Amino acid sequence: MKRLVITAGAYLGCIGAVLIAAEATGARWFEDVTKKAGINARHGNRVFDNPYAKIMAGYTALGASASVADYDGDGFDDVFVTDSKLGGKNHLYHNNGNMTFTDVAESAGVANANDDKNAVADSLWFDFNNDGRPDLLVVRFGHNQLYQNMGNGKFKDVSHAAGIDGYKNAITAIAFDYDRDGKLDLFVGSYFQPINIFNPETPRFFPESFETANNGGGVTVYHNNGNGTFTDVTDKTGLRLSGWTLDLGHADADNDGWDDLYVAADFGTDRFFHNNGNGTFTDITETAIGIDSKKGMNVDWGDFDNDGLLDIYVTNITDDYMREGNFLWHNNGNLTFSDVSRETNSFETGWGWGAKFFDYDNDGWLDLYVTNGWVSAGKDSYVPDIFNMVTKPGIDFADARNWPPMGNKSLSGYEKKKLFHNEHGQLFKDQAARHGVDSQKDGRGVAIADFDNDGRLDMFVANASGEPNLYRNTMPAGAHWVQFALQGTKSNRTAIGAQVRLTAGGSTRLQFISGGNSFAGQSSNRVHFGLGDVAKIDQIEVRWPNGEKEVFTGIAVDKLQKIVEGSSKRK
């Protein structure tokens, strides 16, 4: 394993006397404002009505997701929250600008998605037609839905016309411009094969193996044609897979200007694909991360050690039965990664789901929030039932009839969430209990945004079969910050994939705009830098998604700044 080399300057080593004093008191820096904000609708899980319903209960305890975007352009981030039960309504929470929200999903036309042939699993905002208005993809077991933002608070279902409504049993999606033609392409990850899981014709639709299952839904790549339609180019790109995909994440691993792809797979190895820059990808899993037999749940990218290279955090399972642990893939700079999760204390987080890098205390180091817990129910555990099944010789795992019914048993339930404070890129220290964000609900997606535009990042957590949590960041004043809203002109309009390097006090730090990374959660596409004590920025370098660079100076701190591609002299 490579030794971590920390290059960030000492100017980010402290966050001011005010914050140091507050830290010493052990005061909470997050307030649960869920009910007060009017954003507390309970998620409902899908209950199946077929011969395998009692077996499928655990597998379908999913679908609690949250996706952030300023859909109406009023300067405040809104949030779309999903439901999964039959007839359950999705929620489009409009941000009123005072830390309260109004559900406008019905009037906007995006509430209805759960019927007898479809169950919502996730959602994604992306501006597919480059008109400056975020459009909405509703990811479903069954058929996906694409809603075009019409700009008047209304959305139009264009799924069929766009060509993305095939039967996919999708569970995740991200969008980025993989071929740098200025349009956002769509990557969809599917869990089950494209069979009717609501009324399956065969019982053999479960994973065939705990370690090497290759009978899942894989990945579908839709190329954006620029005329409101998409073309399935999965085979052309070299991304045809049949694993049990749970999450996707994109970023530029080697700083060559082309975004690469990480695929987190349940019941089989994760995959790492290098973007060749010609519309194709190469599977370099074996050399980049090696072959694993864990249960990958989450993919998020971030430069946790401030060395100018984007690292990857993948959640796996750590419970009484499976002691797998998470991956914190440290980027070695040569398209190889070293797992430093044990060394950094980010290895064990229970039955992990969504996780997100963000700087909650504005000290200049990316912290990490991790959700966990599968099913919290009765006092009896489902683990012995699973153990008895897997130890039977010759068991056919793919046959759903061989799996024990879950009933009211718990499986890795009632687990406390983790808020890892980044100790200067060397260690993560759990501060969840101190800050009151260690809920024992069955967490799924986490979305990060500055909902009240005060320079402190808030958290929205979606919980399966429960109310969400909206945590407002109430950290005392004292640390500086800056945020950027980027607008592409030659690049895609929302600048997905753009890298921003901030230089101050002799050090340079890196952030980028992702197109939906992290399981069941999409965070704000604003770029946020915590600055600690530093009050002067030397320069900002933006590398746009098309590969061109611009340098900006004279940037004020403690403000949200808008940067338009082409508005400064290029290097």
C-alpha positions as CSV (number, residue, x, y, z in Angstrom):
1,M,0.0,0.0,0.0
2,K,1.3,3.5,-0.8
3,R,1.9,5.8,2.1
4,L,-0.5,8.8,2.2
5,V,1.2,12.1,1.4
6,I,-0.6,15.1,2.7
7,T,0.1,18.3,0.7
8,A,-2.5,20.7,2.1
9,G,-1.0,23.8,3.7
10,A,-1.0,24.6,7.4
11,Y,-3.5,27.4,6.7
12,L,-6.2,24.8,6.8
13,G,-4.9,23.2,10.0
14,C,-7.1,25.2,12.3
15,I,-10.5,26.9,12.0
16,G,-10.3,29.9,14.3
17,A,-10.6,30.5,18.0
18,V,-14.3,30.6,17.9
19,L,-14.7,27.1,16.4
20,I,-12.0,25.7,18.7
21,A,-13.8,26.9,21.7
22,A,-17.1,25.5,20.4
23,E,-15.4,22.2,19.7
24,A,-14.2,22.0,23.3
25,T,-17.7,22.4,24.6
26,G,-19.0,19.4,22.6
27,A,-21.9,21.4,21.3
28,R,-24.1,19.9,18.5
29,W,-23.7,21.4,15.1
30,F,-26.7,19.8,13.5
31,E,-30.4,20.4,14.3
32,D,-33.1,18.0,13.1
33,V,-35.6,20.3,11.5
34,T,-37.5,17.6,9.5
35,K,-41.0,18.3,10.9
36,K,-40.5,22.0,11.2
37,A,-39.4,22.2,7.6
38,G,-42.5,20.3,6.4
39,I,-40.5,17.6,4.7
40,N,-41.3,14.6,6.9
41,A,-43.5,12.3,4.7
42,R,-42.8,8.7,5.5
43,H,-41.3,6.3,2.9
44,G,-43.4,3.2,2.1
45,N,-41.7,0.0,1.0
46,R,-43.2,-2.1,-1.8
47,V,-45.0,-5.2,-0.7
48,F,-45.2,-7.8,-3.4
49,D,-48.2,-10.0,-4.2
50,N,-46.8,-13.1,-5.8
51,P,-45.7,-16.7,-4.6
52,Y,-42.3,-15.3,-3.5
53,A,-43.5,-12.2,-1.6
54,K,-42.4,-13.5,1.8
55,I,-38.9,-14.1,0.5
56,M,-38.6,-10.9,-1.5
57,A,-39.3,-8.6,1.5
58,G,-35.7,-8.0,2.4
59,Y,-34.5,-7.6,-1.1
60,T,-37.0,-4.9,-1.8
61,A,-36.4,-2.8,1.4
62,L,-35.0,-0.1,-0.9
63,G,-36.3,2.9,-2.8
64,A,-35.8,5.6,-0.2
65,S,-33.9,8.2,-2.1
66,A,-33.4,12.0,-2.3
67,S,-32.1,14.1,-5.2
68,V,-31.3,17.8,-5.0
69,A,-31.5,20.5,-7.6
70,D,-32.8,24.1,-8.0
71,Y,-35.5,23.0,-10.5
72,D,-37.1,26.5,-10.8
73,G,-33.9,28.6,-10.8
74,D,-34.9,30.8,-7.7
75,G,-31.5,30.4,-6.1
76,F,-32.5,27.8,-3.5
77,D,-31.9,24.0,-3.8
78,D,-35.1,21.9,-3.8
79,V,-35.3,18.1,-3.2
80,F,-37.2,15.3,-4.8
81,V,-38.0,12.4,-2.4
82,T,-39.2,9.0,-3.5
83,D,-41.8,6.6,-2.2
84,S,-42.0,2.9,-3.2
85,K,-45.3,1.4,-2.0
86,L,-48.1,0.6,-4.4
87,G,-49.9,3.8,-5.1
88,G,-47.4,5.8,-3.0
89,K,-46.7,9.4,-4.0
90,N,-43.3,10.9,-4.7
91,H,-42.6,14.3,-3.3
92,L,-41.1,17.4,-4.9
93,Y,-40.3,19.7,-2.0
94,H,-40.0,23.3,-3.2
95,N,-37.6,25.3,-1.0
96,N,-39.4,28.4,0.3
97,G,-36.1,30.1,1.2
98,N,-36.7,30.1,4.9
99,M,-35.8,26.5,5.7
100,T,-39.4,25.3,5.1
101,F,-40.6,23.4,2.1
102,T,-43.9,22.9,0.2
103,D,-44.7,19.6,-1.6
104,V,-45.6,20.5,-5.2
105,A,-45.2,17.1,-6.8
106,E,-48.9,16.7,-7.7
107,S,-49.2,20.1,-9.4
108,A,-45.9,19.6,-11.1
109,G,-47.0,16.3,-12.5
110,V,-44.2,14.1,-10.9
111,A,-46.0,12.5,-7.9
112,N,-47.3,9.3,-9.5
113,A,-44.9,6.4,-10.3
114,N,-45.8,3.4,-8.2
115,D,-48.3,1.0,-9.8
116,D,-48.7,-2.7,-10.2
117,K,-45.9,-2.9,-12.8
118,N,-43.4,-0.4,-11.4
119,A,-41.8,0.5,-8.1
120,V,-39.6,3.6,-7.5
121,A,-36.0,2.9,-6.5
122,D,-34.1,6.1,-7.1
123,S,-34.2,9.5,-8.9
124,L,-31.8,11.8,-10.8
125,W,-31.8,15.4,-11.9
126,F,-30.0,16.1,-15.1
127,D,-30.5,18.7,-17.9
128,F,-30.7,16.4,-20.9
129,N,-31.6,19.2,-23.4
130,N,-29.2,21.9,-22.2
131,D,-31.9,24.5,-21.7
132,G,-30.8,25.4,-18.2
133,R,-33.7,23.7,-16.4
134,P,-33.0,20.4,-14.5
135,D,-35.0,17.5,-15.9
136,L,-36.0,14.5,-13.7
137,L,-35.4,10.8,-14.2
138,V,-37.4,8.5,-11.9
139,V,-35.6,5.2,-11.6
140,R,-37.8,2.2,-11.2
141,F,-38.0,-1.5,-10.9
142,G,-39.9,-1.9,-14.1
143,H,-39.8,1.1,-16.5
144,N,-37.9,4.3,-15.9
145,Q,-39.6,7.7,-16.3
146,L,-38.1,10.9,-17.8
147,Y,-39.8,14.2,-17.1
148,Q,-38.8,17.3,-19.1
149,N,-38.8,20.5,-17.0
150,M,-41.1,22.9,-18.9
151,G,-40.0,25.9,-16.9
152,N,-43.3,26.9,-15.4
153,G,-43.4,24.6,-12.4
154,K,-44.7,21.8,-14.7
155,F,-43.0,18.6,-16.0
156,K,-43.8,16.6,-19.1
157,D,-43.4,12.8,-19.3
158,V,-41.1,12.2,-22.4
159,S,-39.9,8.7,-21.4
160,H,-41.2,6.9,-24.6
161,A,-40.2,9.7,-27.0
162,A,-36.7,9.8,-25.5
163,G,-36.3,6.0,-25.9
164,I,-35.3,5.3,-22.2
165,D,-38.5,3.5,-21.1
166,G,-37.5,-0.1,-21.7
167,Y,-37.9,-2.7,-18.9
168,K,-34.8,-2.4,-16.8
169,N,-35.5,-3.1,-13.1
170,A,-33.1,-0.2,-12.5
171,I,-31.9,0.8,-9.1
172,T,-29.5,3.7,-9.8
173,A,-28.5,6.2,-12.5
174,I,-25.9,8.8,-13.1
175,A,-25.4,11.3,-15.9
176,F,-22.1,12.6,-17.4
177,D,-20.7,13.5,-20.8
178,Y,-18.5,10.5,-21.4
179,D,-17.6,11.5,-25.0
180,R,-17.3,15.2,-24.4
181,D,-19.7,16.3,-27.1
182,G,-21.4,18.8,-24.8
183,K,-24.5,16.7,-23.9
184,L,-25.1,14.6,-20.8
185,D,-25.3,10.9,-21.4
186,L,-27.2,8.5,-19.1
187,F,-25.8,5.5,-17.2
188,V,-28.4,3.2,-15.6
189,G,-27.6,0.4,-13.2
190,S,-30.0,-2.5,-12.9
191,Y,-30.3,-5.0,-10.0
192,F,-32.5,-7.8,-11.3
193,Q,-32.5,-9.0,-14.8
194,P,-35.3,-7.5,-17.0
195,I,-37.9,-10.0,-15.9
196,N,-41.3,-9.1,-14.4
197,I,-40.4,-9.3,-10.7
198,F,-43.9,-8.4,-9.7
199,N,-45.2,-11.6,-11.3
200,P,-42.2,-13.7,-12.2
201,E,-42.7,-16.6,-14.6
202,T,-39.9,-18.5,-13.0
203,P,-38.6,-18.8,-9.4
204,R,-35.0,-18.7,-10.7
205,F,-34.4,-14.9,-10.5
206,F,-32.3,-14.6,-7.3
207,P,-28.5,-14.3,-7.3
208,E,-26.8,-17.5,-8.3
209,S,-23.9,-17.0,-5.9
210,F,-22.9,-14.9,-2.9
211,E,-19.5,-14.1,-4.4
212,T,-19.6,-14.3,-8.2
213,A,-23.2,-13.9,-9.2
214,N,-23.5,-13.1,-12.9
215,N,-27.2,-13.2,-13.5
216,G,-28.1,-9.6,-12.6
217,G,-29.2,-6.6,-14.6
218,G,-25.8,-4.9,-15.3
219,V,-25.4,-1.5,-16.8
220,T,-27.1,0.3,-19.7
221,V,-25.5,3.3,-21.4
222,Y,-27.7,5.8,-23.2
223,H,-26.0,8.2,-25.6
224,N,-27.6,11.7,-25.7
225,N,-28.4,12.4,-29.4
226,G,-29.0,16.1,-28.8
227,N,-32.6,16.1,-30.2
228,G,-34.5,14.8,-27.1
229,T,-33.7,11.2,-27.8
230,F,-31.2,8.6,-26.5
231,T,-29.5,5.6,-28.1
232,D,-28.5,2.4,-26.2
233,V,-24.7,2.2,-26.8
234,T,-23.9,-0.2,-24.1
235,D,-22.1,-2.7,-26.4
236,K,-20.4,0.0,-28.3
237,T,-18.9,1.5,-25.1
238,G,-17.7,-1.9,-23.8
239,L,-19.8,-1.7,-20.7
240,R,-22.0,-4.8,-21.2
241,L,-22.3,-6.4,-17.8
242,S,-24.6,-8.9,-16.0
243,G,-23.7,-8.2,-12.4
244,W,-26.1,-7.1,-9.7
245,T,-25.5,-3.4,-9.9
246,L,-26.3,-1.3,-6.8
247,D,-24.5,2.0,-7.6
248,L,-22.5,3.9,-10.2
249,G,-20.0,6.7,-9.8
250,H,-18.0,8.7,-12.3
251,A,-14.9,10.9,-12.0
252,D,-11.6,11.5,-13.7
253,A,-9.2,9.2,-11.9
254,D,-6.0,10.0,-13.8
255,N,-6.7,13.7,-14.6
256,D,-6.6,13.1,-18.4
257,G,-9.8,15.0,-18.9
258,W,-12.0,12.0,-19.4
259,D,-14.3,10.7,-16.7
260,D,-13.9,7.1,-15.7
261,L,-16.6,4.8,-14.2
262,Y,-16.8,2.7,-11.0
263,V,-19.6,0.0,-10.7
264,A,-20.5,-1.2,-7.3
265,A,-22.0,-4.7,-7.5
266,D,-23.9,-6.9,-5.0
267,F,-23.0,-10.6,-5.1
268,G,-19.9,-10.2,-7.2
269,T,-16.9,-8.0,-7.9
270,D,-17.0,-4.3,-8.3
271,R,-15.8,-3.0,-11.7
272,F,-13.5,-0.1,-12.7
273,F,-13.6,1.2,-16.2
274,H,-11.1,3.6,-17.7
275,N,-12.4,6.0,-20.3
276,N,-10.3,5.6,-23.5
277,G,-11.4,9.1,-24.8
278,N,-12.8,7.6,-28.0
279,G,-16.3,6.7,-26.9
280,T,-15.2,3.4,-25.3
281,F,-14.2,2.1,-21.9
282,T,-11.7,-0.6,-20.9
283,D,-12.2,-2.8,-17.9
284,I,-9.0,-2.5,-15.8
285,T,-10.6,-3.8,-12.6
286,E,-7.9,-6.4,-11.9
287,T,-5.0,-3.9,-12.0
288,A,-6.9,-0.9,-10.6
289,I,-8.7,-2.4,-7.5
290,G,-8.3,-6.1,-7.8
291,I,-11.1,-8.7,-7.8
292,D,-13.3,-8.8,-4.7
293,S,-16.2,-10.8,-3.4
294,K,-17.8,-8.2,-1.3
295,K,-21.3,-6.5,-1.6
296,G,-20.7,-3.1,-3.0
297,M,-23.4,-0.6,-2.1
298,N,-22.2,3.0,-2.6
299,V,-19.8,4.9,-4.9
300,D,-18.6,8.4,-4.0
301,W,-15.5,10.2,-5.2
302,G,-13.7,12.9,-3.3
303,D,-10.1,14.0,-2.6
304,F,-10.1,13.2,1.1
305,D,-6.4,13.7,1.6
306,N,-6.0,16.9,-0.5
307,D,-3.3,15.5,-2.8
308,G,-5.0,16.5,-6.0
309,L,-6.3,13.1,-6.9
310,L,-9.9,11.9,-6.5
311,D,-10.4,8.9,-4.2
312,I,-13.4,6.5,-3.9
313,Y,-15.5,5.4,-0.9
314,V,-17.5,2.2,-1.3
315,T,-19.7,0.8,1.4
316,N,-20.0,-3.0,2.0
317,I,-21.4,-5.2,4.8
318,T,-20.1,-5.6,8.3
319,D,-22.4,-7.6,10.5
320,D,-22.5,-10.8,12.6
321,Y,-22.4,-12.9,9.5
322,M,-20.4,-11.0,6.9
323,R,-17.3,-9.1,8.1
324,E,-16.5,-7.5,4.8
325,G,-15.9,-3.9,5.6
326,N,-15.8,-0.9,3.4
327,F,-13.3,0.3,0.8
328,L,-11.6,3.7,1.0
329,W,-9.7,3.5,-2.3
330,H,-6.8,5.9,-2.1
331,N,-5.9,7.1,-5.6
332,N,-2.2,6.3,-6.3
333,G,-2.1,8.5,-9.4
334,N,-1.3,5.7,-11.9
335,L,-4.8,4.2,-12.3
336,T,-4.3,2.0,-9.3
337,F,-5.9,2.3,-5.9
338,S,-5.0,1.2,-2.4
339,D,-7.6,0.4,0.2
340,V,-6.9,2.5,3.3
341,S,-10.2,2.0,5.1
342,R,-8.7,0.1,8.1
343,E,-5.9,2.7,8.5
344,T,-8.3,5.6,8.4
345,N,-11.0,4.1,10.7
346,S,-13.6,4.1,7.9
347,F,-13.7,0.3,7.5
348,E,-16.6,-0.7,9.7
349,T,-20.0,1.0,9.4
350,G,-22.5,-1.8,9.7
351,W,-24.7,-2.7,6.8
352,G,-23.6,0.3,4.7
353,W,-25.7,2.1,2.1
354,G,-25.4,5.7,0.9
355,A,-22.3,7.7,1.9
356,K,-21.1,11.1,0.9
357,F,-18.0,13.2,1.2
358,F,-18.5,16.8,2.3
359,D,-16.9,19.4,4.6
360,Y,-19.4,19.9,7.3
361,D,-17.2,22.2,9.5
362,N,-15.5,24.2,6.7
363,D,-12.0,23.3,7.8
364,G,-10.9,22.4,4.3
365,W,-11.0,18.6,4.7
366,L,-13.7,16.4,3.3
367,D,-15.7,14.6,6.0
368,L,-17.9,11.6,5.4
369,Y,-21.5,10.7,6.4
370,V,-22.5,7.0,6.1
371,T,-26.0,5.5,6.3
372,N,-26.6,1.9,7.3
373,G,-29.1,-0.7,8.6
374,W,-31.0,-3.1,6.3
375,V,-34.2,-4.2,8.1
376,S,-35.2,-3.2,11.6
377,A,-38.1,-5.3,12.7
378,G,-38.6,-7.9,15.5
379,K,-36.2,-9.1,18.1
380,D,-35.3,-12.3,16.2
381,S,-32.5,-12.2,13.7
382,Y,-32.7,-13.4,10.1
383,V,-28.9,-14.1,10.0
384,P,-29.1,-17.7,11.3
385,D,-31.7,-18.5,8.6
386,I,-29.3,-17.2,5.9
387,F,-26.4,-19.1,7.5
388,N,-28.4,-22.4,7.5
389,M,-29.2,-21.9,3.8
390,V,-25.7,-21.1,2.6
391,T,-24.2,-24.1,4.4
392,K,-26.5,-26.6,2.7
393,P,-24.6,-28.6,0.1
394,G,-25.7,-28.1,-3.5
395,I,-28.2,-25.3,-2.8
396,D,-29.5,-23.5,-5.9
397,F,-29.3,-19.9,-4.7
398,A,-30.9,-18.6,-7.9
399,D,-34.2,-20.3,-7.0
400,A,-36.2,-18.0,-4.8
401,R,-38.0,-21.0,-3.2
402,N,-34.8,-22.0,-1.5
403,W,-34.5,-18.7,0.4
404,P,-36.1,-18.7,3.9
405,P,-39.0,-16.2,4.4
406,M,-38.0,-13.2,6.4
407,G,-41.2,-12.6,8.3
408,N,-40.8,-10.0,11.1
409,K,-37.2,-10.8,11.7
410,S,-34.5,-8.2,11.7
411,L,-31.3,-8.2,9.6
412,S,-28.6,-5.8,10.7
413,G,-31.2,-3.4,11.9
414,Y,-31.2,-0.6,14.5
415,E,-27.7,0.5,13.4
416,K,-26.3,4.0,14.3
417,K,-25.2,6.2,11.4
418,K,-21.7,7.5,11.1
419,L,-20.4,11.1,10.7
420,F,-16.7,10.8,10.2
421,H,-14.7,13.9,10.8
422,N,-11.6,14.1,8.7
423,E,-8.5,14.5,10.8
424,H,-6.2,16.1,8.2
425,G,-6.4,13.2,5.7
426,Q,-5.0,10.6,8.1
427,L,-7.9,9.4,10.1
428,F,-11.7,9.7,10.4
429,K,-13.2,10.2,13.8
430,D,-16.9,9.4,14.3
431,Q,-18.8,12.5,15.6
432,A,-22.4,11.3,14.8
433,A,-23.5,10.9,18.4
434,R,-22.0,14.3,19.4
435,H,-23.9,16.1,16.6
436,G,-27.2,14.1,17.0
437,V,-27.1,12.5,13.6
438,D,-26.7,8.9,14.7
439,S,-30.3,7.8,14.0
440,Q,-31.0,4.1,14.1
441,K,-33.5,4.3,11.2
442,D,-32.8,2.1,8.1
443,G,-30.9,4.7,6.2
444,R,-30.5,4.6,2.4
445,G,-29.7,7.8,0.5
446,V,-28.0,11.0,1.7
447,A,-28.1,14.3,-0.1
448,I,-25.9,17.3,0.8
449,A,-26.9,20.9,0.1
450,D,-26.8,24.4,1.6
451,F,-30.5,24.6,1.7
452,D,-30.6,28.0,3.5
453,N,-27.6,29.5,1.6
454,D,-25.7,30.3,4.8
455,G,-22.4,28.7,3.8
456,R,-22.9,25.6,6.0
457,L,-23.7,22.3,4.4
458,D,-26.9,20.6,5.5
459,M,-27.9,16.9,5.2
460,F,-31.1,15.2,4.0
461,V,-31.2,11.5,4.8
462,A,-33.8,9.2,3.2
463,N,-34.9,6.2,5.4
464,A,-36.5,3.0,4.2
465,S,-40.1,2.5,5.6
466,G,-39.6,5.6,7.8
467,E,-39.6,9.4,8.0
468,P,-36.5,11.1,6.5
469,N,-34.2,13.4,8.5
470,L,-33.3,16.9,7.5
471,Y,-30.3,18.1,9.5
472,R,-29.6,21.8,9.4
473,N,-26.0,22.7,10.0
474,T,-25.8,25.2,12.9
475,M,-22.0,25.3,13.3
476,P,-20.9,28.6,15.0
477,A,-19.6,31.3,12.7
478,G,-15.8,31.5,12.3
479,A,-14.7,29.5,9.3
480,H,-14.7,31.0,5.8
481,W,-16.1,29.3,2.8
482,V,-16.9,29.8,-0.9
483,Q,-19.3,28.2,-3.3
484,F,-19.5,28.1,-7.1
485,A,-22.3,27.6,-9.5
486,L,-20.8,26.7,-12.8
487,Q,-22.5,27.1,-16.2
488,G,-21.2,25.5,-19.3
489,T,-21.4,27.0,-22.8
490,K,-19.4,24.7,-25.0
491,S,-19.6,22.0,-22.2
492,N,-22.8,20.6,-20.9
493,R,-24.9,23.4,-19.4
494,T,-24.7,22.2,-15.8
495,A,-20.9,21.6,-16.1
496,I,-21.2,18.0,-14.8
497,G,-17.6,16.6,-14.7
498,A,-16.0,20.0,-14.2
499,Q,-13.0,20.1,-11.9
500,V,-12.3,23.2,-9.7
501,R,-8.9,23.7,-8.1
502,L,-8.7,26.4,-5.4
503,T,-5.3,27.9,-4.5
504,A,-4.9,29.8,-1.3
505,G,-2.1,30.1,1.3
506,G,0.3,28.1,-0.9
507,S,-1.9,25.1,-1.2
508,T,-4.3,23.8,-3.9
509,R,-7.4,21.7,-3.3
510,L,-9.7,19.9,-5.7
511,Q,-13.5,19.5,-6.0
512,F,-15.6,18.4,-8.9
513,I,-19.2,18.3,-10.0
514,S,-20.7,14.9,-10.1
515,G,-23.8,13.7,-12.0
516,G,-25.5,11.8,-9.2
517,N,-22.7,9.9,-7.4
518,S,-23.7,8.1,-4.1
519,F,-26.3,5.4,-3.5
520,A,-29.9,6.7,-3.6
521,G,-28.8,10.3,-3.1
522,Q,-27.9,13.2,-5.3
523,S,-26.3,16.2,-3.8
524,S,-26.3,19.8,-4.9
525,N,-24.2,20.5,-8.0
526,R,-22.7,23.6,-6.4
527,V,-19.0,23.4,-5.7
528,H,-18.3,24.1,-2.0
529,F,-14.9,24.8,-0.4
530,G,-14.4,25.2,3.4
531,L,-11.6,27.6,3.9
532,G,-11.0,27.6,7.6
533,D,-9.1,30.8,8.7
534,V,-8.1,31.8,5.2
535,A,-9.8,35.0,4.0
536,K,-8.1,35.4,0.6
537,I,-8.2,33.2,-2.5
538,D,-5.2,33.4,-4.8
539,Q,-6.9,31.8,-7.8
540,I,-9.5,29.4,-9.1
541,E,-8.7,27.1,-12.0
542,V,-11.7,25.4,-13.7
543,R,-11.2,22.5,-16.0
544,W,-14.4,22.3,-18.0
545,P,-15.9,19.0,-19.1
546,N,-14.7,19.6,-22.7
547,G,-11.1,19.7,-21.4
548,E,-10.4,23.4,-21.6
549,K,-9.1,25.4,-18.6
550,E,-9.8,28.9,-17.3
551,V,-8.2,30.8,-14.4
552,F,-10.1,33.3,-12.2
553,T,-8.7,35.7,-9.7
554,G,-10.2,38.3,-7.3
555,I,-12.7,35.8,-5.9
556,A,-14.3,36.9,-2.6
557,V,-14.9,34.5,0.2
558,D,-18.1,33.7,2.1
559,K,-20.2,34.0,-1.1
560,L,-21.8,32.0,-3.8
561,Q,-20.1,32.9,-7.1
562,K,-21.4,32.1,-10.6
563,I,-18.8,31.1,-13.2
564,V,-19.7,30.9,-16.8
565,E,-17.5,29.0,-19.2
566,G,-15.6,31.4,-21.5
567,S,-15.8,34.4,-19.2
568,S,-12.1,34.6,-18.4
569,K,-8.9,34.4,-20.3
570,R,-7.9,30.8,-20.8
571,K,-4.6,29.3,-19.9
